[in-house]
């Protein structure tokens, strides 16, 4: 299954969420990750996120798609994931 | 067609992008919009965004899906679009 995860979290928690999600998915741009997850990885991601965020302030959205082909992606401006991998 | 638009733009341009996209789509959380667009609306959105952003710094990603059913959405924490509509 293919996933897009977006998050809107408190400044103090942004890096923690980013560092955690990097273990499972590809960083695309600030607050956006993409990639494939197995059922067990998805469970780990959900559990891990719940430990990091403040659920009464923060918001994480997990979009699940049958596969990457269900998605057409257009970027306007910079493709930040490319520059990020160089740094 | 159903769309998710995410953006990572300079602080000076965030509100302009948000204000512009609000005319076409639903604000979901910071830097995330969703909704249906016709072909001509999509063209307007792309053209409008190109006028607002700095393409050598900013990044806008447009995810296109055949329809909303192709997408399963889970929110952890706050559903910000609900609180936003009240304000």
Backbone of each chain as nested JSON, in Angstrom:
{
  "chains": [
    {"id": "A", "residues": [
      {"number": 1, "name": "UNK", "atoms": {"N": [0.822, -1.187, 0.0], "CA": [0.0, 0.0, 0.0], "C": [0.869, 1.254, 0.0]}},
      {"number": 2, "name": "UNK", "atoms": {"N": [0.389, 2.261, -0.732], "CA": [1.168, 3.497, -0.824], "C": [0.541, 4.56, 0.081]}},
      {"number": 3, "name": "UNK", "atoms": {"N": [1.402, 5.328, 0.732], "CA": [0.916, 6.304, 1.702], "C": [1.511, 7.694, 1.472]}},
      {"number": 4, "name": "UNK", "atoms": {"N": [0.689, 8.715, 1.743], "CA": [1.165, 10.09, 1.89], "C": [0.828, 10.462, 3.328]}},
      {"number": 5, "name": "UNK", "atoms": {"N": [1.819, 10.947, 4.064], "CA": [1.544, 11.401, 5.431], "C": [1.891, 12.89, 5.523]}},
      {"number": 6, "name": "UNK", "atoms": {"N": [0.927, 13.682, 5.985], "CA": [1.158, 15.114, 6.185], "C": [0.919, 15.425, 7.656]}},
      {"number": 7, "name": "UNK", "atoms": {"N": [1.664, 16.405, 8.16], "CA": [1.493, 16.706, 9.581], "C": [1.604, 18.201, 9.853]}},
      {"number": 8, "name": "UNK", "atoms": {"N": [0.839, 18.606, 10.855], "CA": [0.779, 19.999, 11.294], "C": [0.916, 19.924, 12.812]}},
      {"number": 9, "name": "UNK", "atoms": {"N": [2.154, 20.033, 13.276], "CA": [2.416, 19.8, 14.705], "C": [3.164, 20.981, 15.306]}},
      {"number": 10, "name": "UNK", "atoms": {"N": [3.175, 21.04, 16.611], "CA": [3.869, 22.115, 17.328], "C": [5.357, 22.131, 16.982]}},
      {"number": 11, "name": "UNK", "atoms": {"N": [5.921, 23.345, 16.96], "CA": [7.332, 23.522, 16.545], "C": [8.274, 22.582, 17.323]}},
      {"number": 12, "name": "UNK", "atoms": {"N": [7.984, 22.394, 18.608], "CA": [8.871, 21.558, 19.46], "C": [8.856, 20.091, 19.016]}},
      {"number": 13, "name": "UNK", "atoms": {"N": [7.839, 19.683, 18.284], "CA": [7.704, 18.264, 17.943], "C": [8.009, 17.967, 16.466]}},
      {"number": 14, "name": "UNK", "atoms": {"N": [8.185, 19.011, 15.655], "CA": [8.371, 18.819, 14.215], "C": [9.572, 17.903, 13.919]}},
      {"number": 15, "name": "UNK", "atoms": {"N": [10.711, 18.191, 14.512], "CA": [11.903, 17.386, 14.201], "C": [11.774, 15.942, 14.662]}},
      {"number": 16, "name": "UNK", "atoms": {"N": [11.098, 15.763, 15.795], "CA": [10.895, 14.381, 16.299], "C": [10.049, 13.586, 15.31]}},
      {"number": 17, "name": "UNK", "atoms": {"N": [8.967, 14.225, 14.824], "CA": [8.079, 13.518, 13.878], "C": [8.851, 13.219, 12.588]}},
      {"number": 18, "name": "UNK", "atoms": {"N": [9.64, 14.218, 12.126], "CA": [10.395, 14.057, 10.876], "C": [11.414, 12.911, 11.02]}},
      {"number": 19, "name": "UNK", "atoms": {"N": [12.157, 12.918, 12.125], "CA": [13.178, 11.896, 12.37], "C": [12.529, 10.499, 12.437]}},
      {"number": 20, "name": "UNK", "atoms": {"N": [11.377, 10.426, 13.083], "CA": [10.683, 9.138, 13.222], "C": [10.198, 8.625, 11.865]}},
      {"number": 21, "name": "UNK", "atoms": {"N": [9.518, 9.511, 11.108], "CA": [8.934, 9.075, 9.823], "C": [10.007, 8.718, 8.801]}},
      {"number": 22, "name": "UNK", "atoms": {"N": [11.176, 9.369, 8.92], "CA": [12.282, 9.072, 7.987], "C": [12.669, 7.589, 8.031]}},
      {"number": 23, "name": "UNK", "atoms": {"N": [12.412, 6.943, 9.146], "CA": [12.785, 5.516, 9.268], "C": [11.898, 4.641, 8.377]}},
      {"number": 24, "name": "UNK", "atoms": {"N": [10.75, 5.166, 7.993], "CA": [9.792, 4.34, 7.259], "C": [9.513, 4.851, 5.852]}},
      {"number": 25, "name": "UNK", "atoms": {"N": [9.583, 6.184, 5.672], "CA": [9.085, 6.792, 4.435], "C": [10.077, 7.808, 3.868]}},
      {"number": 26, "name": "UNK", "atoms": {"N": [9.755, 8.311, 2.658], "CA": [10.622, 9.298, 1.999], "C": [10.157, 10.716, 2.326]}},
      {"number": 27, "name": "UNK", "atoms": {"N": [11.092, 11.526, 2.789], "CA": [10.779, 12.935, 3.027], "C": [10.576, 13.606, 1.665]}},
      {"number": 28, "name": "UNK", "atoms": {"N": [9.469, 14.309, 1.488], "CA": [9.135, 14.932, 0.201], "C": [9.313, 16.438, 0.271]}},
      {"number": 29, "name": "UNK", "atoms": {"N": [8.772, 17.019, 1.284], "CA": [8.942, 18.44, 1.582], "C": [8.512, 18.633, 3.021]}},
      {"number": 30, "name": "UNK", "atoms": {"N": [8.714, 19.805, 3.584], "CA": [8.342, 20.007, 4.991], "C": [6.924, 19.533, 5.246]}},
      {"number": 31, "name": "UNK", "atoms": {"N": [6.808, 18.64, 6.236], "CA": [5.512, 18.113, 6.687], "C": [4.869, 17.137, 5.711]}},
      {"number": 32, "name": "UNK", "atoms": {"N": [5.62, 16.606, 4.777], "CA": [5.051, 15.632, 3.813], "C": [6.007, 14.46, 3.596]}},
      {"number": 33, "name": "UNK", "atoms": {"N": [5.487, 13.252, 3.813], "CA": [6.236, 12.025, 3.552], "C": [5.415, 11.141, 2.619]}},
      {"number": 34, "name": "UNK", "atoms": {"N": [6.113, 10.311, 1.865], "CA": [5.45, 9.365, 0.966], "C": [6.2, 8.034, 1.037]}},
      {"number": 35, "name": "UNK", "atoms": {"N": [5.452, 6.954, 0.67], "CA": [6.139, 5.672, 0.509], "C": [5.225, 4.492, 0.768]}},
      {"number": 36, "name": "UNK", "atoms": {"N": [5.783, 3.293, 0.567], "CA": [5.03, 2.063, 0.821], "C": [5.207, 1.621, 2.272]}},
      {"number": 37, "name": "UNK", "atoms": {"N": [4.133, 1.096, 2.83], "CA": [4.192, 0.538, 4.186], "C": [3.449, -0.794, 4.189]}},
      {"number": 38, "name": "UNK", "atoms": {"N": [3.995, -1.763, 4.886], "CA": [3.247, -3.001, 5.12], "C": [2.247, -2.729, 6.258]}},
      {"number": 39, "name": "UNK", "atoms": {"N": [1.348, -3.705, 6.481], "CA": [0.353, -3.522, 7.57], "C": [1.046, -3.329, 8.91]}},
      {"number": 40, "name": "UNK", "atoms": {"N": [2.084, -4.119, 9.15], "CA": [2.751, -4.021, 10.459], "C": [3.537, -2.712, 10.573]}},
      {"number": 41, "name": "UNK", "atoms": {"N": [4.142, -2.27, 9.445], "CA": [4.85, -0.977, 9.49], "C": [3.864, 0.153, 9.759]}},
      {"number": 42, "name": "UNK", "atoms": {"N": [2.679, 0.063, 9.134], "CA": [1.67, 1.113, 9.348], "C": [1.29, 1.171, 10.826]}},
      {"number": 43, "name": "UNK", "atoms": {"N": [1.15, -0.001, 11.414], "CA": [0.794, -0.07, 12.849], "C": [1.897, 0.591, 13.696]}},
      {"number": 44, "name": "UNK", "atoms": {"N": [3.155, 0.276, 13.348], "CA": [4.288, 0.866, 14.079], "C": [4.29, 2.387, 13.927]}},
      {"number": 45, "name": "UNK", "atoms": {"N": [4.003, 2.855, 12.699], "CA": [4.017, 4.295, 12.437], "C": [2.934, 4.977, 13.272]}},
      {"number": 46, "name": "UNK", "atoms": {"N": [1.743, 4.397, 13.273], "CA": [0.638, 5.005, 14.029], "C": [0.964, 5.048, 15.523]}},
      {"number": 47, "name": "UNK", "atoms": {"N": [1.474, 3.938, 16.035], "CA": [1.806, 3.87, 17.473], "C": [2.923, 4.858, 17.816]}},
      {"number": 48, "name": "UNK", "atoms": {"N": [3.934, 4.894, 16.955], "CA": [5.073, 5.794, 17.199], "C": [4.652, 7.252, 17.174]}},
      {"number": 49, "name": "UNK", "atoms": {"N": [3.814, 7.599, 16.215], "CA": [3.345, 8.99, 16.097], "C": [2.552, 9.387, 17.348]}},
      {"number": 50, "name": "UNK", "atoms": {"N": [1.713, 8.463, 17.801], "CA": [0.877, 8.782, 18.979], "C": [1.735, 9.061, 20.217]}},
      {"number": 51, "name": "UNK", "atoms": {"N": [2.924, 8.436, 20.249], "CA": [3.836, 8.671, 21.404], "C": [4.51, 10.036, 21.302]}},
      {"number": 52, "name": "UNK", "atoms": {"N": [4.658, 10.528, 20.058], "CA": [5.447, 11.757, 19.864], "C": [4.557, 13.003, 19.962]}},
      {"number": 53, "name": "UNK", "atoms": {"N": [3.372, 12.943, 19.338], "CA": [2.598, 14.188, 19.202], "C": [1.714, 14.454, 20.425]}},
      {"number": 54, "name": "UNK", "atoms": {"N": [1.21, 15.708, 20.461], "CA": [0.229, 16.107, 21.469], "C": [-1.113, 16.076, 20.744]}},
      {"number": 55, "name": "UNK", "atoms": {"N": [-1.901, 15.043, 21.006], "CA": [-3.114, 14.833, 20.212], "C": [-4.174, 15.913, 20.4]}},
      {"number": 56, "name": "UNK", "atoms": {"N": [-3.998, 16.763, 21.402], "CA": [-5.029, 17.818, 21.537], "C": [-4.624, 19.092, 20.793]}},
      {"number": 57, "name": "UNK", "atoms": {"N": [-3.41, 19.083, 20.199], "CA": [-2.966, 20.263, 19.439], "C": [-2.593, 19.902, 18.01]}},
      {"number": 58, "name": "UNK", "atoms": {"N": [-1.903, 18.757, 17.883], "CA": [-1.282, 18.409, 16.603], "C": [-2.243, 17.62, 15.704]}},
      {"number": 59, "name": "UNK", "atoms": {"N": [-1.865, 17.593, 14.408], "CA": [-2.699, 16.867, 13.447], "C": [-1.806, 16.123, 12.465]}},
      {"number": 60, "name": "UNK", "atoms": {"N": [-2.056, 14.81, 12.344], "CA": [-1.333, 13.982, 11.373], "C": [-2.401, 13.357, 10.463]}},
      {"number": 61, "name": "UNK", "atoms": {"N": [-2.233, 13.468, 9.168], "CA": [-3.182, 12.827, 8.26], "C": [-2.452, 11.752, 7.454]}},
      {"number": 62, "name": "UNK", "atoms": {"N": [-3.02, 10.585, 7.454], "CA": [-2.457, 9.451, 6.71], "C": [-3.393, 9.151, 5.543]}},
      {"number": 63, "name": "UNK", "atoms": {"N": [-2.904, 9.401, 4.324], "CA": [-3.676, 9.072, 3.125], "C": [-3.209, 7.712, 2.614]}},
      {"number": 64, "name": "UNK", "atoms": {"N": [-4.127, 6.786, 2.482], "CA": [-3.755, 5.451, 1.993], "C": [-4.299, 5.255, 0.586]}},
      {"number": 65, "name": "UNK", "atoms": {"N": [-3.452, 4.781, -0.318], "CA": [-3.867, 4.525, -1.697], "C": [-3.54, 3.078, -2.018]}},
      {"number": 66, "name": "UNK", "atoms": {"N": [-4.333, 2.495, -2.935], "CA": [-4.063, 1.083, -3.248], "C": [-2.619, 0.938, -3.715]}},
      {"number": 67, "name": "UNK", "atoms": {"N": [-2.21, 1.839, -4.596], "CA": [-0.8, 1.808, -5.018], "C": [-0.43, 3.165, -5.597]}},
      {"number": 68, "name": "UNK", "atoms": {"N": [0.857, 3.34, -5.893], "CA": [1.343, 4.643, -6.349], "C": [0.707, 5.045, -7.674]}},
      {"number": 69, "name": "UNK", "atoms": {"N": [0.26, 3.997, -8.457], "CA": [-0.315, 4.298, -9.778], "C": [-1.645, 5.035, -9.653]}},
      {"number": 70, "name": "UNK", "atoms": {"N": [-2.279, 4.955, -8.473], "CA": [-3.585, 5.615, -8.285], "C": [-3.41, 7.129, -8.168]}},
      {"number": 71, "name": "UNK", "atoms": {"N": [-2.166, 7.545, -8.248], "CA": [-1.802, 8.922, -7.917], "C": [-1.021, 9.544, -9.065]}},
      {"number": 72, "name": "UNK", "atoms": {"N": [-1.401, 10.771, -9.462], "CA": [-0.608, 11.503, -10.453], "C": [-0.061, 12.723, -9.724]}},
      {"number": 73, "name": "UNK", "atoms": {"N": [1.217, 12.946, -9.843], "CA": [1.857, 13.965, -9.012], "C": [2.518, 15.021, -9.892]}},
      {"number": 74, "name": "UNK", "atoms": {"N": [2.194, 16.298, -9.617], "CA": [2.828, 17.404, -10.345], "C": [3.487, 18.331, -9.326]}},
      {"number": 75, "name": "UNK", "atoms": {"N": [4.714, 18.707, -9.576], "CA": [5.392, 19.64, -8.673], "C": [5.586, 20.981, -9.376]}},
      {"number": 76, "name": "UNK", "atoms": {"N": [5.235, 22.065, -8.706], "CA": [5.508, 23.409, -9.213], "C": [6.586, 23.996, -8.309]}},
      {"number": 77, "name": "UNK", "atoms": {"N": [7.679, 24.469, -8.908], "CA": [8.789, 25.006, -8.118], "C": [9.803, 23.912, -7.851]}},
      {"number": 78, "name": "UNK", "atoms": {"N": [10.349, 23.906, -6.654], "CA": [11.438, 22.993, -6.305], "C": [10.955, 21.587, -5.935]}},
      {"number": 79, "name": "UNK", "atoms": {"N": [11.707, 20.577, -6.367], "CA": [11.465, 19.21, -5.862], "C": [12.408, 19.011, -4.68]}},
      {"number": 80, "name": "UNK", "atoms": {"N": [11.908, 19.365, -3.497], "CA": [12.779, 19.458, -2.333], "C": [13.366, 18.105, -1.935]}},
      {"number": 81, "name": "UNK", "atoms": {"N": [12.648, 16.999, -2.243], "CA": [13.205, 15.708, -1.824], "C": [14.514, 15.423, -2.549]}},
      {"number": 82, "name": "UNK", "atoms": {"N": [14.683, 15.991, -3.734], "CA": [15.928, 15.753, -4.471], "C": [17.083, 16.505, -3.819]}},
      {"number": 83, "name": "UNK", "atoms": {"N": [16.815, 17.778, -3.493], "CA": [17.903, 18.562, -2.885], "C": [18.216, 18.029, -1.488]}},
      {"number": 84, "name": "UNK", "atoms": {"N": [17.169, 17.483, -0.831], "CA": [17.366, 17.014, 0.559], "C": [18.323, 15.837, 0.6]}},
      {"number": 85, "name": "UNK", "atoms": {"N": [18.236, 14.972, -0.389], "CA": [19.087, 13.771, -0.355], "C": [20.556, 14.117, -0.559]}},
      {"number": 86, "name": "UNK", "atoms": {"N": [20.808, 15.297, -1.134], "CA": [22.218, 15.67, -1.362], "C": [22.823, 16.182, -0.056]}},
      {"number": 87, "name": "UNK", "atoms": {"N": [22.002, 16.874, 0.739], "CA": [22.549, 17.498, 1.965], "C": [22.972, 16.406, 2.952]}}
    ]},
    {"id": "B", "residues": [
      {"number": 1, "name": "UNK", "atoms": {"N": [-12.259, 15.192, -10.844], "CA": [-11.007, 14.686, -10.293], "C": [-10.791, 15.253, -8.891]}},
      {"number": 2, "name": "UNK", "atoms": {"N": [-10.221, 14.39, -8.045], "CA": [-9.984, 14.822, -6.668], "C": [-8.517, 15.166, -6.476]}},
      {"number": 3, "name": "UNK", "atoms": {"N": [-8.26, 16.199, -5.722], "CA": [-6.883, 16.684, -5.574], "C": [-6.516, 16.911, -4.105]}},
      {"number": 4, "name": "UNK", "atoms": {"N": [-5.229, 16.619, -3.811], "CA": [-4.618, 17.047, -2.554], "C": [-3.486, 17.975, -2.983]}},
      {"number": 5, "name": "UNK", "atoms": {"N": [-3.439, 19.167, -2.415], "CA": [-2.339, 20.069, -2.731], "C": [-1.583, 20.381, -1.431]}},
      {"number": 6, "name": "UNK", "atoms": {"N": [-0.273, 20.166, -1.451], "CA": [0.563, 20.495, -0.296], "C": [1.606, 21.5, -0.735]}},
      {"number": 7, "name": "UNK", "atoms": {"N": [1.999, 22.357, 0.177], "CA": [2.969, 23.384, -0.221], "C": [3.953, 23.692, 0.9]}},
      {"number": 8, "name": "UNK", "atoms": {"N": [5.171, 24.0, 0.458], "CA": [6.28, 24.332, 1.366], "C": [6.872, 25.607, 0.777]}},
      {"number": 9, "name": "UNK", "atoms": {"N": [6.405, 26.752, 1.273], "CA": [6.764, 28.034, 0.659], "C": [7.312, 28.977, 1.715]}},
      {"number": 10, "name": "UNK", "atoms": {"N": [7.964, 30.009, 1.246], "CA": [8.552, 31.02, 2.139], "C": [7.469, 31.673, 3.002]}},
      {"number": 11, "name": "UNK", "atoms": {"N": [7.84, 32.032, 4.221], "CA": [6.888, 32.581, 5.209], "C": [6.091, 33.763, 4.627]}},
      {"number": 12, "name": "UNK", "atoms": {"N": [6.755, 34.598, 3.827], "CA": [6.106, 35.793, 3.248], "C": [5.002, 35.411, 2.274]}},
      {"number": 13, "name": "UNK", "atoms": {"N": [5.027, 34.193, 1.739], "CA": [4.066, 33.813, 0.7], "C": [2.978, 32.842, 1.201]}},
      {"number": 14, "name": "UNK", "atoms": {"N": [3.128, 32.328, 2.413], "CA": [2.206, 31.302, 2.93], "C": [0.755, 31.797, 2.898]}},
      {"number": 15, "name": "UNK", "atoms": {"N": [0.515, 32.972, 3.423], "CA": [-0.876, 33.46, 3.485], "C": [-1.468, 33.734, 2.106]}},
      {"number": 16, "name": "UNK", "atoms": {"N": [-0.617, 34.204, 1.195], "CA": [-1.105, 34.462, -0.176], "C": [-1.551, 33.148, -0.825]}},
      {"number": 17, "name": "UNK", "atoms": {"N": [-0.696, 32.099, -0.654], "CA": [-1.048, 30.791, -1.242], "C": [-2.334, 30.264, -0.605]}},
      {"number": 18, "name": "UNK", "atoms": {"N": [-2.424, 30.394, 0.727], "CA": [-3.594, 29.89, 1.45], "C": [-4.865, 30.615, 0.984]}},
      {"number": 19, "name": "UNK", "atoms": {"N": [-4.781, 31.932, 0.911], "CA": [-5.926, 32.749, 0.497], "C": [-6.372, 32.365, -0.92]}},
      {"number": 20, "name": "UNK", "atoms": {"N": [-5.387, 32.162, -1.791], "CA": [-5.688, 31.827, -3.191], "C": [-6.352, 30.451, -3.29]}},
      {"number": 21, "name": "UNK", "atoms": {"N": [-5.746, 29.445, -2.628], "CA": [-6.27, 28.076, -2.739], "C": [-7.654, 27.921, -2.105]}},
      {"number": 22, "name": "UNK", "atoms": {"N": [-7.915, 28.751, -1.094], "CA": [-9.226, 28.701, -0.423], "C": [-10.367, 28.969, -1.405]}},
      {"number": 23, "name": "UNK", "atoms": {"N": [-10.086, 29.662, -2.497], "CA": [-11.132, 29.974, -3.489], "C": [-11.551, 28.71, -4.252]}},
      {"number": 24, "name": "UNK", "atoms": {"N": [-10.699, 27.711, -4.227], "CA": [-10.96, 26.519, -5.047], "C": [-11.137, 25.253, -4.221]}},
      {"number": 25, "name": "UNK", "atoms": {"N": [-10.445, 25.172, -3.082], "CA": [-10.357, 23.906, -2.353], "C": [-10.621, 24.092, -0.858]}},
      {"number": 26, "name": "UNK", "atoms": {"N": [-10.689, 22.95, -0.151], "CA": [-10.926, 22.978, 1.294], "C": [-9.601, 22.975, 2.049]}},
      {"number": 27, "name": "UNK", "atoms": {"N": [-9.469, 23.931, 2.975], "CA": [-8.273, 23.937, 3.826], "C": [-8.377, 22.749, 4.768]}},
      {"number": 28, "name": "UNK", "atoms": {"N": [-7.354, 21.927, 4.87], "CA": [-7.382, 20.728, 5.705], "C": [-6.533, 20.924, 6.952]}},
      {"number": 29, "name": "UNK", "atoms": {"N": [-5.353, 21.364, 6.774], "CA": [-4.441, 21.751, 7.85], "C": [-3.362, 22.618, 7.225]}},
      {"number": 30, "name": "UNK", "atoms": {"N": [-2.486, 23.203, 8.037], "CA": [-1.46, 24.08, 7.461], "C": [-0.751, 23.391, 6.309]}},
      {"number": 31, "name": "UNK", "atoms": {"N": [-0.755, 24.08, 5.163], "CA": [-0.075, 23.633, 3.946], "C": [-0.731, 22.451, 3.257]}},
      {"number": 32, "name": "UNK", "atoms": {"N": [-1.969, 22.176, 3.57], "CA": [-2.674, 21.049, 2.919], "C": [-4.098, 21.456, 2.53]}},
      {"number": 33, "name": "UNK", "atoms": {"N": [-4.418, 21.286, 1.249], "CA": [-5.77, 21.527, 0.74], "C": [-6.262, 20.282, 0.016]}},
      {"number": 34, "name": "UNK", "atoms": {"N": [-7.56, 20.103, -0.005], "CA": [-8.176, 18.973, -0.72], "C": [-9.432, 19.461, -1.431]}},
      {"number": 35, "name": "UNK", "atoms": {"N": [-9.809, 18.702, -2.493], "CA": [-11.108, 18.981, -3.108], "C": [-11.133, 18.602, -4.577]}},
      {"number": 36, "name": "UNK", "atoms": {"N": [-12.323, 18.771, -5.165], "CA": [-12.495, 18.485, -6.588], "C": [-12.177, 19.723, -7.416]}},
      {"number": 37, "name": "UNK", "atoms": {"N": [-11.561, 19.5, -8.575], "CA": [-11.298, 20.587, -9.516], "C": [-11.657, 20.106, -10.914]}},
      {"number": 38, "name": "UNK", "atoms": {"N": [-12.253, 20.992, -11.703], "CA": [-12.448, 20.692, -13.123], "C": [-11.121, 20.962, -13.833]}},
      {"number": 39, "name": "UNK", "atoms": {"N": [-11.021, 20.561, -15.111], "CA": [-9.79, 20.809, -15.875], "C": [-9.457, 22.304, -15.918]}},
      {"number": 40, "name": "UNK", "atoms": {"N": [-10.477, 23.115, -16.13], "CA": [-10.198, 24.561, -16.252], "C": [-9.832, 25.153, -14.895]}},
      {"number": 41, "name": "UNK", "atoms": {"N": [-10.469, 24.644, -13.815], "CA": [-10.097, 25.141, -12.475], "C": [-8.658, 24.755, -12.16]}},
      {"number": 42, "name": "UNK", "atoms": {"N": [-8.28, 23.53, -12.545], "CA": [-6.907, 23.087, -12.294], "C": [-5.921, 24.012, -13.006]}},
      {"number": 43, "name": "UNK", "atoms": {"N": [-6.258, 24.379, -14.242], "CA": [-5.408, 25.288, -15.03], "C": [-5.279, 26.638, -14.308]}},
      {"number": 44, "name": "UNK", "atoms": {"N": [-6.426, 27.135, -13.82], "CA": [-6.411, 28.425, -13.1], "C": [-5.539, 28.323, -11.84]}},
      {"number": 45, "name": "UNK", "atoms": {"N": [-5.681, 27.193, -11.125], "CA": [-4.917, 27.01, -9.875], "C": [-3.422, 27.003, -10.19]}},
      {"number": 46, "name": "UNK", "atoms": {"N": [-3.033, 26.262, -11.202], "CA": [-1.612, 26.185, -11.558], "C": [-1.077, 27.556, -11.952]}},
      {"number": 47, "name": "UNK", "atoms": {"N": [-1.823, 28.261, -12.797], "CA": [-1.38, 29.589, -13.241], "C": [-1.303, 30.566, -12.074]}},
      {"number": 48, "name": "UNK", "atoms": {"N": [-2.325, 30.518, -11.231], "CA": [-2.364, 31.43, -10.079], "C": [-1.221, 31.183, -9.119]}},
      {"number": 49, "name": "UNK", "atoms": {"N": [-0.936, 29.899, -8.864], "CA": [0.152, 29.545, -7.944], "C": [1.494, 30.035, -8.501]}},
      {"number": 50, "name": "UNK", "atoms": {"N": [1.672, 29.856, -9.8], "CA": [2.943, 30.282, -10.421], "C": [3.161, 31.785, -10.282]}},
      {"number": 51, "name": "UNK", "atoms": {"N": [2.083, 32.546, -10.21], "CA": [2.219, 34.01, -10.047], "C": [2.587, 34.373, -8.603]}},
      {"number": 52, "name": "UNK", "atoms": {"N": [2.194, 33.507, -7.671], "CA": [2.367, 33.843, -6.241], "C": [3.737, 33.379, -5.726]}},
      {"number": 53, "name": "UNK", "atoms": {"N": [4.141, 32.167, -6.106], "CA": [5.332, 31.602, -5.444], "C": [6.626, 32.021, -6.129]}},
      {"number": 54, "name": "UNK", "atoms": {"N": [7.721, 31.745, -5.412], "CA": [9.073, 31.936, -5.958], "C": [9.561, 30.531, -6.333]}},
      {"number": 55, "name": "UNK", "atoms": {"N": [9.531, 30.238, -7.638], "CA": [9.771, 28.854, -8.068], "C": [11.198, 28.37, -7.801]}},
      {"number": 56, "name": "UNK", "atoms": {"N": [12.093, 29.28, -7.448], "CA": [13.454, 28.769, -7.162], "C": [13.626, 28.451, -5.671]}},
      {"number": 57, "name": "UNK", "atoms": {"N": [12.568, 28.735, -4.874], "CA": [12.667, 28.43, -3.435], "C": [11.522, 27.53, -2.971]}},
      {"number": 58, "name": "UNK", "atoms": {"N": [10.332, 27.844, -3.492], "CA": [9.118, 27.212, -2.965], "C": [8.787, 25.903, -3.683]}},
      {"number": 59, "name": "UNK", "atoms": {"N": [7.925, 25.117, -3.023], "CA": [7.524, 23.831, -3.609], "C": [6.033, 23.597, -3.38]}},
      {"number": 60, "name": "UNK", "atoms": {"N": [5.319, 23.338, -4.479], "CA": [3.894, 23.008, -4.407], "C": [3.741, 21.627, -5.059]}},
      {"number": 61, "name": "UNK", "atoms": {"N": [3.088, 20.717, -4.371], "CA": [2.848, 19.406, -4.979], "C": [1.346, 19.21, -5.158]}},
      {"number": 62, "name": "UNK", "atoms": {"N": [0.961, 18.837, -6.342], "CA": [-0.44, 18.58, -6.68], "C": [-0.6, 17.08, -6.901]}},
      {"number": 63, "name": "UNK", "atoms": {"N": [-1.336, 16.447, -5.983], "CA": [-1.634, 15.021, -6.145], "C": [-3.021, 14.906, -6.784]}},
      {"number": 64, "name": "UNK", "atoms": {"N": [-3.072, 14.186, -7.905], "CA": [-4.366, 14.027, -8.596], "C": [-4.824, 12.577, -8.457]}},
      {"number": 65, "name": "UNK", "atoms": {"N": [-6.082, 12.397, -8.076], "CA": [-6.652, 11.057, -7.937], "C": [-7.896, 10.987, -8.776]}},
      {"number": 66, "name": "UNK", "atoms": {"N": [-8.196, 9.782, -9.293], "CA": [-9.398, 9.67, -10.136], "C": [-10.605, 10.201, -9.366]}},
      {"number": 67, "name": "UNK", "atoms": {"N": [-10.715, 9.78, -8.127], "CA": [-11.82, 10.307, -7.296], "C": [-11.48, 10.084, -5.822]}},
      {"number": 68, "name": "UNK", "atoms": {"N": [-12.32, 10.663, -4.949], "CA": [-12.033, 10.628, -3.516], "C": [-12.035, 9.195, -2.986]}},
      {"number": 69, "name": "UNK", "atoms": {"N": [-12.765, 8.299, -3.71], "CA": [-12.847, 6.907, -3.233], "C": [-11.503, 6.187, -3.331]}},
      {"number": 70, "name": "UNK", "atoms": {"N": [-10.612, 6.734, -4.196], "CA": [-9.303, 6.075, -4.37], "C": [-8.418, 6.287, -3.139]}},
      {"number": 71, "name": "UNK", "atoms": {"N": [-8.961, 7.014, -2.171], "CA": [-8.175, 7.51, -1.039], "C": [-8.812, 7.095, 0.272]}},
      {"number": 72, "name": "UNK", "atoms": {"N": [-8.019, 6.548, 1.187], "CA": [-8.528, 6.274, 2.536], "C": [-7.759, 7.197, 3.478]}},
      {"number": 73, "name": "UNK", "atoms": {"N": [-8.481, 7.914, 4.31], "CA": [-7.849, 8.985, 5.099], "C": [-8.032, 8.727, 6.592]}},
      {"number": 74, "name": "UNK", "atoms": {"N": [-6.912, 8.752, 7.328], "CA": [-6.974, 8.585, 8.784], "C": [-6.325, 9.805, 9.431]}},
      {"number": 75, "name": "UNK", "atoms": {"N": [-6.974, 10.365, 10.414], "CA": [-6.393, 11.509, 11.125], "C": [-6.027, 11.088, 12.547]}},
      {"number": 76, "name": "UNK", "atoms": {"N": [-4.806, 11.423, 12.945], "CA": [-4.392, 11.214, 14.343], "C": [-4.269, 12.595, 14.973]}},
      {"number": 77, "name": "UNK", "atoms": {"N": [-4.944, 12.79, 16.109], "CA": [-4.926, 14.112, 16.749], "C": [-6.092, 14.938, 16.261]}},
      {"number": 78, "name": "UNK", "atoms": {"N": [-5.866, 16.211, 16.054], "CA": [-6.937, 17.152, 15.732], "C": [-7.326, 17.126, 14.251]}},
      {"number": 79, "name": "UNK", "atoms": {"N": [-8.647, 17.246, 13.97], "CA": [-9.103, 17.461, 12.59], "C": [-9.227, 18.969, 12.415]}},
      {"number": 80, "name": "UNK", "atoms": {"N": [-8.142, 19.605, 11.987], "CA": [-8.074, 21.052, 12.021], "C": [-9.081, 21.708, 11.099]}},
      {"number": 81, "name": "UNK", "atoms": {"N": [-9.446, 21.006, 9.991], "CA": [-10.382, 21.681, 9.076], "C": [-11.733, 21.897, 9.766]}},
      {"number": 82, "name": "UNK", "atoms": {"N": [-12.043, 21.098, 10.774], "CA": [-13.336, 21.276, 11.467], "C": [-13.277, 22.512, 12.35]}},
      {"number": 83, "name": "UNK", "atoms": {"N": [-12.172, 22.63, 13.096], "CA": [-12.073, 23.791, 13.99], "C": [-11.932, 25.067, 13.167]}},
      {"number": 84, "name": "UNK", "atoms": {"N": [-11.3, 24.942, 11.986], "CA": [-11.042, 26.142, 11.17], "C": [-12.349, 26.728, 10.673]}},
      {"number": 85, "name": "UNK", "atoms": {"N": [-13.303, 25.885, 10.329], "CA": [-14.558, 26.403, 9.766], "C": [-15.375, 27.155, 10.823]}},
      {"number": 86, "name": "UNK", "atoms": {"N": [-15.084, 26.896, 12.073], "CA": [-15.838, 27.585, 13.151], "C": [-15.29, 28.999, 13.322]}},
      {"number": 87, "name": "UNK", "atoms": {"N": [-13.951, 29.116, 13.172], "CA": [-13.321, 30.438, 13.444], "C": [-13.782, 31.447, 12.392]}}
    ]}
  ]
}
